[in-house]
Amino acid sequence: MYNVKSKKAEEFISHEEILESLKYAKENKNNLELVDEILKKAGEMKGLSHREALVLLLCDDKEKTEEIFKLANDIKLKYYGNRIVTFAPLYLSNYCVNGCIYCPYHNQNKHIPRKKMTQEEIEKEVIALQDLGHKRLALETGEDPVNNPIEYILESIKTIYNIKHKNGAIRRVNVNIAATTVENYKKLHDAGIGTYILFQETYNKESYERLHPTGPKHNYAYHTEAMDRAMEGGIDDVGLGVLFGLESYAYEFTGLLMHAEHLEAVFGVGPHTISVPRIRPADDIDPNTFINAIDDDIFTKIVACIRIAVPYTGMIVSTRESQATREKVLKLGVSQISGGSKTSVGGYAEPSEEAEESAQFDVTDRRSLDEVMNWLMKLDYVPSFCTACYRAGRVGADFMEICKKQQIHNFCHPNALLTLKEYLEDYASPETKTTGEKLIAKEIENIENPTIKEKTIEYLDRISKGERDFKF
C-alpha cells in the first residue's frame, strides 16, 4: 500500500507503514550503534527518513537525547540563524458546520456565541494589529459554505492588503481554512496569499473519522489530499501540522514526516512550515478526556526530532504554549511564533468579554507583542517581521533551493534587522527600543558580506529618518 508518490491519502500515509515503522523503532530505540549511525547521518544536515527520525524520538537514552537536542539547535542555527519570525492570528468567523469533538466551534456547541466579522470590523482589527507592529497575519475561520464562502475569504484578504495606516501595513497574509478545491486554491493564489496552512489533526484514519463524525471534514481522503490540490492550484508554500493529544504522538509524528516526504517526492518542495499544536482547554472541551495528551518532555523532543528530520522547514509554536515551554523549543528548532494573540473573532481593536467567549482555545502566553519582542531580544534572538522573500518571488522551489543550500542568511539576517528597526522606531516601548538598538548594533557585525553590511547600515540610518520598507 505504501507509495510516497501516490496521490491517494491511504497510500502516501500508509497505516501499515506507520505500524511497521513503530515496531521497528520500538525494537531498535536503544540500539545505540544504530542510533549513532542515524545521528551521524543527521549531522550532515540533509534530513532523515520518517523511520530513522522515529528511532531517535523513541530512544530513551539520556545522553543520546542530549545529543539530539544539541544537533537540533545546530541545524536551526545553520539554516535559520537566531531569527524568529513573528505573526498574529486573525479569526474572521467561528461559524462551522463540522462536528469535530475537540474543537469548540463544532456545530452542536450552543454555548459559544457565533460571530462573523464585516469588512468594516476586519479593517478595525487590522489597524489595531498594525498599531501593535504586526506585518504578518494568519487568517482563521470555521468551515461553513454559507457564512464563510471562498468569496468572503477573498474579499477579506483584499481588504487587509489595502489597509495602510500610519507606517503600518500587512505585507503577508497566510491562510488557514478548510480543505477546498483546486479552483479555490487558484483563487487564493491569485489573491496573493503567503502560505496555505491546514492541520491534519490526526493521520490515523479510524481516529480521524471518529473525531470528525459529521460535516465535510469527515472525509479523511479529501482533507489529507488537500495540500496536493493546493500545490496543483499554484500555491507555492504550504504548512503542515497535527494536533498532538488526539492520537499516539509517535503515530502522528510518523504520519507528519511521511506527509512531508510525499510533498517533496511529488512536487520537489516540502512543507514551508510545520506546526506542533497541543490540545488546549476551550469552551465545551476538556483536554483531559483525550488520553494521548503529551507532557513537556515529549513535546520538546518532538520539536527537536522534526527539526533534525526536516531541516529546511520553518517551525511554528503559538501562544497555546507557555513562555517557559516556548523558550525551550526556540533552542530546538522553532523559527516562528505568534505574539499578543487573540483566538477570538474580534478583540484586538476592542477587547471584551463577549469577544473572549468566541475564542477557539485558551491562550497560555498572554504577553503583549512588545513584551514578547523584549523577551526574545534579551535571549539574543532577532525578532523578524520580514516578508521580503514572498514579495521578491523567493517562494516555493526557489526558496527551498536557497534554504537547503543554507544561504538564506544572506537575505534574512539583514532583512530581519531592517524590520526590527522599523518596529523599534514606530511601536516599541522605551525599554524595548533600548534593548533592540543594542541588539542591532551587535548583529550588524555578524553580516559577513561587506557590501550587504554597508547597505544595511545605510538603510538602518534612513529608517531612523522616517523612510520604510527596505529589503534585500
Buried (B, 14 or more C-beta within 10 A) or exposed (E): EBBBEBEBBBBBBBBEBBEBBBEBBEEBBBEBEBBEEBBEBBEEBEBBBBBBBBBBBBBEEEEBBEBBBBBBBBBBEEBBBBBBBBBBBBBBBBBBBBBBBBBBBBBEBEEBEBBBBEEEBBBBBBBBBBBBBBBBBBBBBBBBEEBBEBEBBBBBBEBBBEBEBEBBBBBBBBBBBBBBBBEBBBBBBEBEBBBBBBBBBBBBBEBBEEBBBBBBBBBBEBBBBBBBBBBBBBBBBBBBBBBBBBBBBBBBBBBBBBBBBBBBBBBEBBBBBBBBBBBBEBBBBEBEEBEBBBEBEBBBBBBBBBBBBBBBBBBBBBBBBEBEBBBBBBBBBBBBBBBBBBBBBBBBBEEEEBBBBBBBBBBBBEBEBBBBBBBBBEEEBBBBBBBBBBBBEBBBEBBBBBBBEBEBBBBBBBBBBBBBBBBBBBBBBEEBBBBBBEBBEEBBEBBEBEEBBEBBBEBBEBBEEEEBBBBB
